[in-house]
Amino acid sequence: MSDESNLNCDPLYGQVDVILELLTKSKSLHILMVLHQKKGNMRFSEIKDAVDASSTTVSRRLGELIQHGLVVRTLKHESTTSHEYSISEHGENLSPIMKSFYDWVGEGTSQKSH
């Protein structure tokens, strides 16, 4: 790829690539969908159980989703170090796209079985 073609590339495409890379990591979409469906705060253990993943995977994905502004981490009580997680407004804005993607995949799967 030449330097000239990089200059002509729309920077928005690069931003989309970054988000797609995050969302295609193991359990990222699943975590977002679980938090979206919950419509409230969830503890780490609840998320881990809901997505059936290791603590390491859930911890990494939550950190990445927080970093990209898709998930919010809040202190459960001031007297503890316990945290809860919820989908951010930015993450909620992505929810219809995620739902459409799941629907699209489901339609493709059902069409293959016919």
ZIDA-V320437 format. One record per run of one state. SS is the DSSP state (a for helix, b for strand, c for the rest). FROM is the first residue (numbers start at 0). TO is the last residue. If there is no record, write none. Layout:
BEGIN
ss = <SS,SS>
from = <FROM,FROM>
to = <TO,TO>
END
This chain:
BEGIN
ss = <c,a,c,a,c,a,c,b,a,c,a,c,b,c,b,c,a,c>
from = <0,2,8,10,23,27,38,41,43,51,54,67,70,75,82,87,88,112>
to = <1,7,9,22,26,37,40,42,50,53,66,69,74,81,86,87,111,113>
END
